[in-house]
């Protein structure tokens, strides 16, 4: 593709946010060593209060300014930030963004130790940024502590699910990919040169036992329940649980015999037998005034699964579809499957996408039209227009799917969606399925396109640990559909069906 207008490619690439998972020196881009992460959580009913502390040190002989990025769930509401360095403790307060930035810059220029934190950008609400100025030389222990609250998700209508993210899928960032036109007039959109692999990708530091920068993490969670806890399980980590107060209280820790690295999200499921009944919670609203806040929660169970079946699914790591999560494939229609073939989908993720796609194609009702659209730095529809799912066409497609690889470079989802949603309908409605790890940056423009189409619904399947909640949930929300998430190395068959 060609560029309309001139630009300085190096300047454009320098404008990309260097989204490293962890703390790094703003000026040298060197990683500031992270030694350990401690996470402490307190769960009551469907509310979790989490405190996350990172321990860093500055081994250099210079004062340094750092930036730290880390992931959060979309439901998280931050209410505390504290930084400890030697004998200095900084407790943050909320201020208007411009005012806070001005005060931070003034403090750093004056040689003071200062901290500022905010959401990376409106388009990446699941990424938090922390900037620390003037960390003294040879600092042995810099502690950064965040506190946040979040409502827990229900799972299968039978459990509360505690989710603590640890990883970020690399975000593909194209600074030129701006939506100037509209869905009905996409001609105003700027075209760009294809960015080479890696040049348009915002990288994330990998965490593994073989990485010299690898750091450990530990998790401790206390659950308090109004009724005895009847089920507790983590499919992501080996845990040790200590019960108290007639099983109404439990402390969960990671197994102490194993070194734990934050290379996969932590998930924990629990239930009590009163979970599907309304529960009220009351807390003091103000310490100075006689004011209280109250909430009522209830998990609605409309599924056909029994509790035993749901427990079996959770324990076996089978991604069983939850109530209301599946789309009706019993009625004929037009179905478009959008497959992410960017570099971040390599390995088990592209295999999961192909497995999902095979089951989708086999599940289509007779006399339906369908198409597959592959996307990366560019996009490639399998057919010029949707085809009727005759036996011959289906057989051809099932032979094609195993050849699909994660070999299409970056992650440009906007253009294929514009192409799909401006195609002539084969029926009165169209259903679009997006299968991706969510590694895109221009979510605002994508959501505008999806919400502007009144004749198409969009469903999304998020693939892999660190998958972008922002994109996957947003596609389903703006597209009037549903979304599901499949972690790495988890069976996808039941969720797709």
C-alpha positions, 0 to 999 in steps of 0.5 A: 500500500502507498502513503498519501502525503509525506512523513518522517518514519523515524519520528513517527516510530519514536512517537510510539509508546514504549509499552514495556511490562515493568519499569524502565529508564526514560532516557536510556530505555534500560530496564530497571531491575524488578526483584519481586511482586507481592499481591494481597487481596481481600474478597467479600461477596463479589467485591475484591480489594487488591494491593499490589506491591512491586520491589525495584532497585536502581543499581546505577550511579545516577539519578534516573527517571522511570516509566512503569506500565502494567495491566489491569482488568477493566472493572478495576477502580484504583483508589491508592498509590504509595511509593516508598524509597529509603525513608521517603513515603509518597502517598498520591492524591487525585488531581486533574491530569494537566495540573498533575503533569505540570506539578510533576514536571516542576518537581523533577526539574527542581531535583525532587523525588516525584511520582505521577500515574494515570491510564495510558490513554483512552484507547488503552484503558486496561494499561496503567502508566506510572512515572517516577522522577529522580530515583537516587543512585544505588537505591536497594529497595523502591516499593511501588504499591497500588490499591484497587477494587473490582467487582468479581465476574460470575462464571457459569452462573455458579461461581465468583471468579477472581482474576489478577492479570499478569501479562500483556499481549504486545500491542500493534501500534500504527500511528497513521491508521486514523479514521477520517471517513465514515462507514458509508464513506471510507474513502477518506481513510489514510493509507500507509506503507506496510510496516515491517514485522517488529517495527510497528509492534509495541513490545512487552518484556517477557517473563520466564525462568530463563530470563536474566531479568525474571522476577518472582511474584507471590499472591495471598488472598483472603475470602470472607463469605456470609455462608460456608464456602463449598467450592474453591479452585484455581486452574492457573496455579497450585494453591494452599488454602487454610479455612477458618470460622466454619469454612466461611473464611479462607486464606489462599496462598501460592504453593511455597515449594515452587518459584512463581513467575508472572507469566500467566494470569491468576484465576480463582473460582469459589462458591457458597450454596447461597450464591444465587440468592440476593446478598446485601453488603453494608460499609461505612461511607465516611469515617467522620460522618455517620454515613453508610453505603450498601449494595445488593448482589446476586448471581443469576443462574439460567444455565442448564448445567448442574453445579456438579457439571459446572465444577467438572468443567472448571476443574478440567479446564474445559472452557464450557460456554456460560449462560447467554454467551453462545450465539444461535447457529440454528437459523440460516444467515450470513456468518463472517469469521475474522481471523487474527494472523499477526505475529503475536498469534503464533504458537498455540494461539493460532492453533486455538483459532483454527480449532475454533474455526473448524467447529464454527464451519461444521456448526453452520446451519444449511443454506447459510452464507459464510466467509473467512477474512484473515488479517495482519498488516493487511487483510485477505478474504478467502472469497471475494464475497460470502459463499453458500455452505454447500458440501463442496465449499465446506470441504474446500474450506476445511482443507484450507484451515490447517494451512493458516499460520500467524504470518501476516505481520502486524494487527490492522483490524480496522480495514477488514471490518470496514470492508466486511460491514460495507459488503452487500448483505446476503440475508437481512442480517449478518453475524461477524465473529472476531478471533484475536488476542486483541493486540491492537491500539486503535480501539476507538476507531474500531468501536465507531465502525462496529457501532455504526452498523445496524445490520450486523452483530459482532461476537468476539473470542479472546485468545491467550493469556494477556488478551486485551479485554478492551478490544474483546469486550468492546467489540461485543458491547458495541456490536450488540453481541457476546464475548468469550475468553480462552486462556493458553492451553485450555480447550476451546471446543465447548466454548465455541459450540 
